[in-house]
Amino acid sequence: MASTPASRLLSKERLLGWVPQFEDLCEHVSSFNTLTATVQSLQEELSSGRLQSTQIVEEYQRSTCLYNGWLGAVYQLAPGAVDRARELDTLRLQGNLIGPLHGIPILVKDNIATPKELEMGTTGGAVALIGSEPEGAVVVDKELNYYKGKNIPCAWSAAAGQAQSTYVHGGLDRTDSIGGHSNPLGSSSGCAIAVSAGLAPIAVGTETDGSLVTPSTRASLYTVKPTHGLINTSCIIPTSERYDTAGPMGKTVRDVANLLDVLVDYNKTEVPQDGYASAMTTTWNDIKVGTLDPEKWRMSDAFVKPVPEATKQIVFGIDLPLRPLSDFEFEGRNATQTLMQYLNQLLLEQGLDFPDSVEAREKPLAHSKAVAMSFDETIEKYDIDVIIAPDDCMLSTYSAAGEFPIATLPISCLDFNGRPVGLLVAAPRHKEWLLIKVMSAWEATFPGRKEPEEFLKHIRVA
């Protein structure tokens, strides 16, 4: 673990503040498998009376204490989580269920403020915000990785150091590129790592450009980055008000769909009458798909260090004539990044000389929107419903500029080092239901996601 002065404030579990104490941590026999449990399976156990919410919260706290010292995914735990779970158990006994997530603990990214009664801080991974109280978070993770400075590995923060993939053999390769095959990517990396490791059953992350979909793919998770504006972002530390949004992350499509029901503003879009999960299907009969060529659509070699055996394993599809990512270049830089007004320290310093006028912002905005329009034009021209692309291709930039939703489709793991690979799927604006439909067809057609094993070697010894 790459330590920082702030990370030395953390416990041996790499947690700030309150840490639960378990005398039988290593000997305890779990009441369920946190690694494989889903919200749906936990709700079935709760409904039958075989489990209580207090037990569920405690099991995830135990898993965090066992494995977070290596993973570095969770930054804080809510001191009153068990008490709140007990209240929800009482409501369940009384027949008062809040919804499909009743009594389920949720991981929240550390750039999202939550009620003061949870007694948490919200730092965005920044040392300067440790101890601040904008509102707080239930359990929190890494954030703003891309916007702290240049050449900083994803999943790193000054507040907590480097987080590790649950899958990659040997952990982060210090000689790898900032987004290389050994990196969990980000910036919702802590959420992705924690859910894949069974430190939480589901999570709420955020995305400006790729921050939900890239770490989810590398953790073999499903996620949906929704149409911009569907979710209230007033409690999110901003990167760009034009692109920022929150989104659900989970092991199954149903879990993601149910959390999406809770997150979206029903006044901003049309949600299926019985919720997003009602769009789920098991067939591809009426889904029309176009694909992008991985030879043309991939991240730069500087970001993802090429590994021949890994590249050879990532192959699929035919190519649609979508405008290339290079078209987002405007006056020497990426137009979408020009519009991210809250940038990293280095760029903040450079920003002192930036002509921050309406004209300076409107030109790159118009340019990026014009490029992104080719997505809708391609959908219409070829009469397709969705476009599927390689995971490491930054289709998320199109999604940000065009404000349309994008999601992940887990596939398998690389023989090279064990890291998961998958696909991205994008649909026109306000068609989150269509993404849920495609994701569920995918889930029903292909083998289930492979559970991680590598991190289990790094169990905490009491």
N, C-alpha and C positions, 0 to 999 in steps of 0.2 A: 504494500500500500504506500503510495506517495503521500507522505504526511505534509501538513501545513501547520503553521502556528495555531490556527483555529481548530484544526482537527485534533490537536492534543488536549482540547477541552472535552473530548468525547470519552465515553466509557469504553471498556474493553469490547463491548458489543457494538461500538461505534455509534452510540446513541447520545444525544444531548439531553440533559435534564433527567427526568424521571425514568428509571429502569425497573421493571418488575423483578422480584427476586423469587427464584424457584430452587429449593434445596435439592429436589430430585430431577433437575433439568435433564441430565443425561440418561437417567434410569427410567424416566416416566414413559408409560405406554400410552400413546395418543388414542383418543376416543374416535378419531377419524384421520385419514391421510390428507394432510394439508397440501401435499404436492399435487394430488390428483383431484381434490375436491373442487366443485363448481358451485355457483350460487344455487343452481337448480337442485343439485344433489343435497346441499345443506338445507334448503327449504323443505325438501322431502323428509329429511331427518327431524327437522323442527316440527313439521306438521304431524308426524307420527308420535312425537313425544320422546323419541330416542335421544335427542340432543336438545340442549338449551343454548340460547345465545351467549350466556356467560361462559359456557364451555368452549364455544367456537372462538370467542375473543381470546380466551386464555391460551388455546392451542396455537393461535397465530402469534401471540406474544412469545410463547415458548420457541416457536420456529425462528422468530426474529432473533431471540437471544442466542440460539444455537448457531445460526449461519450468517447473521449480518456482520459479524466481525470480519469475515472474509469478503462478503459481497458488497458491503457499504451501500446498500440500496435504500434503507430506511434511516431517516435522520432523527425523528422524534416519535414517541408514542404518547397517546392521550392518557393522562393519569386517571381520568374518570370513565374510561371506556367500559370497564366491567360494570360499573354502577349504571351506566346508561343501558347496557345490555340487560341488566336485571329488570329495569323498568320496562323494556320491550318484551321480556319474558312474561311479565305480569299482564301487559296488554294482550298478549297472545292468549293467555289463559282465560281472559275475559272476552275473547272473541273479537278483539279490536285490532285488526291487521292494517298497517299503514299501506302496504303494497307488496310487490314481488321481492323487494329488498329488505323487508322487515326483519330486523335483528341480525343483519349481515354487516360485518365490518368492511369498511372501504378505505383504500389507500388514497391519499390526496397529495398531489404534487406541491412542492414547497414554494410555488409562486401563486397559490390560491389561498386567499384569506377565508377563514371560517370563524364561527362565533367565539367570543371571548371565554365563554364557560368551558371550552375545551382546553384552555390554559396552554395554548401553543403559540409559538412565534411563526412568522412567515418571512423567510430570508431570501428566497430565490437563489440560495447557494452563496450569498454575499456575506462576508465577514462583518461588514458595517451594519448589517441588519440583524445580527444575532442579539437576542434580547428585546427586539422591537415588538410592538403589539398592535399591528394593523387589525388583526382579528385572530389568526391562528390556523391550525390544521390538525386533522385526526392523526395521520401519520404522513410523513413527507419525504421528498426525494431530491435528486439533483435537478438543477434548472439553469437556464440561460447559458449552456455550455458554449454554443456557437458565438455568443455575443460578449465574452469576457476579454478575449484577445486572440491574436493569431497563433496558430500551431499548438493549441491546447487540445489534448485528447478529449473526445466526447466522453460523457459520464464522469467528468472531473468537476469539482467545485472547491473553492478556497475554504469553504466552511467544513467540508467533510472529506476532501481528498478524492481518490480515484475509486470508482465502483467497478465491479467485475461481472462479466457474463457468467450465467449459470451453466453454459454449455461448452465454452471454449477450453480446450485442453491446455492446462498450464496457466490460464488467465491471460491478462493483457501482455502482449509482446511490446516491450519498451522501444524496440526498433521499428515497430509498425507505424504506418501513417496515421493521421489523426482520426480517420474513419475506417481504418483497415479491418481485415477479417477477424482480428482478435478483439476488436472494440465493440461494446454493446450499443454504440450510437446513442443519440439523444435528440432533444434534451429531456424527454420524459423517460429517461433511462432507468431511474430508480423505481418508478412505477412498473415498468416492463420487467425488470430483473426480479422485483419482489413478487409479482404475481406468478411469474414462471417458476420461482423457487418455493412457492407455497408460503410466503410470508404474509400474504393477503389473497383473498379470493378474487378480487376485482379492484380496478383503480380508475381514478379520474386524472388524466394527463392534459396537457395543452399542446397546441401546435401553432407555429407561425408559418414555417415552411419545413415540413418533414419530421417535426418533433414528436408526433404520435406514431406515424407509420413506420419510420425507420427503426426505432428501438423495438417496436412490436414485432416486426419481421425478424429481428435478430434474437427475439425471445420466444419465437414460435407462437405468437398471440394474434388474436383478432382485435381489430380496432376500427372505428369509423371516425374520420375527421369530417365533421358535418359542414354543410353550406355555411359560409360566413354570415354571422348575424342571428343564427338560430338559438345561440346560447348566450346568456348574459355574461359579459366579460368584465363587469365593473369591479369585481373582486380579484382580478388577475393582474399580477405585476406585468405591465405592458412591454411588449417589444415593438409591435405595430398595431394600432387600432384598426388598420385596414385589413389585416390578415389574422390576428389572434383569435383563437377559439379554444374551447375545451372539448374533450371527447372521452368516451369510455374505452377501457382496455380489459380484455378477459380471455379465458381459455376456450370459451364456446361462443357461438353466434348468439344463442338465446340470452346468455348473460349480458353480452354487449347491447343487444336490442332492448332489454329491460332497463338497463342503466341509461340508455339513450332516451327512453321514454321520460325519465326523471329529469334529464338535463335540458331538453329543448323547451323553448317557449312556444306553446301551442298557438299563440297569437301571431307567430312569425312564419308558420308553415302549416302544411296539411299532414297531420299524423294519422296513420290508419286508425279506424274507429276502435279496434281492439289492441292497439299498440303496434310497435314495429315488429314484434315477434310474430304477429299474424301474417306477415309477408313471407315467412319462411316456407321453403319448399324442399323437395327431395329430387327434383328433376330439372333438366335444362331445356325442356320442350319448347318454351316460348321466350328463351333468352338469346339475344343476338349479340355476339361478341366479336370485337376486333382486337388485334394485338400489335405490340411494338417490338421491333427487332432488337435483341440484346446487344448485337454488335454495334448498333448505332446509339442505343439508349442505355448509357451506363455513366456512373460517376467518373470524374477525372482520375487519372492514375495518381495524381498528387494527393487526392483525398482517400481513395481506396487503393493501397499498394497492390499492384498486380501479382497474383500467384497463379501460374499456368494451370496447375491441377484443379484449383478452385474455379477459374474461369471456364475450363473445359466442362465442368459439371453443371454450370448455369447456362442451359441452352433451351430454347423453345421458340415456336411461333413464326408468323409471317409479319410483314411490316405495313403499317398504315402511314400515309404521307403527312403526319402531323409536323408542324414547323419545329425545327430543332431547338434545343435549349439555348444554343448560341445566339438565337434571335432575340433573346431577352437582353443582350448587351445593348447599352445605350450610352453614348458618349464615354466609352471606355470602361464601363462597369455594369454589373447586373442591375437592371431597372428595379426589380422587386426589392433588392437589398438597399437601394437608394432610398426607398420609401419606409425603411425600418428606422424610426426616429430615435429609438432607445438602443444604441449599439454598445459594443464592448469598450473597455477603457481606452484602448489604443485608438479606436475610431472616434471615441468621444473627444480625445485630444485633437485628432485631425479635423473633427467636426467644427472646431473653433473657426476654421477658415471656410466652412461650407456655406454657400449662399442660400440660406434657408428661407426662400421666398415662395409665394404661391406658385409662381412660374417654374421655379426650380423643382417643385414637387409634381406639378401637373403634367409636365412633359414626360418624365419617366413613367408616371401613372398611366397616361394615355398610351404610351408605347407598350407597356406590359399587358394592358388590357387588349390591345390590338393583336398581340401575339397569342394571348390566351384564347381569343375568339376562334382560333383554328380548331380548338377542341370541339366546340359546338358545331362548327362547320363540317368537321370530319364525321361526327355522329350522324348528322343529317344527310350528308352526301352518300354515305355508305349504308344508311338505314340500319344502324346498329344501336344497341341499348347501352353498352358499356365498352370501355377500352381497358384491356389488361396489359400490364407491362412488367418488366423485371423489377425486383425490389430496389436494387442499387441504381436507379436511373433518374431520380429527382423529378418524377412526374408531379411530385408535391409542389414544385414551383409553379407548374401550370394550375394546380388546384388552388394555390394561394392567389395568383394573379386573376384567375377566372372565378374565384369564390365558390367553386363547385366541390362536392364531397368526394372523398377518396378513402379506400379501406384496404385491409391486408388479407392475404390468402396464404396461410402457412403451407409449406410443401414438405421439406425434409431437412437434413443436416449435411454439411460438407464433410466428405471423407478426410479432407485436408486437416481440419482442426476442430471439427464438431459444431461449428457455428451454424445456426439455422438459416435457411434460405426460403424465399417465398415470392409471391407476386403482389403487385398493387392492382387494384381495380377502381376505376373512376366512372362516375355517372354525372349527368347534367344536374344543375342546381335543383335543390328541393326533392331529389330522388333518393334520399337515404333509404327509403323502403326498398328500392330496387337493389341497392347494394346489399341490404340484409338478405334479399331473395337470392342474389348471386352467391353470397358467402355461405348461405345455408345449403345451396345446391352443391357447392364445393365441398363443404363439410360432410355431406351425405355421400358424395361420390368417391372421395379419396381417403386413404388411411388416416387415422386420427393423428394429431400432433404428437411428436415424440417428447416424452418428459425428459428434462435434463438430469444428468447424473454426475457430471464433473464436479459441481460445487459440493456434493455430498462428501467428498474427500476432505473438506475443510471444516468439519464440524468442530465447534468449540469444545475443548476439554475442560471440565470444571476444575 
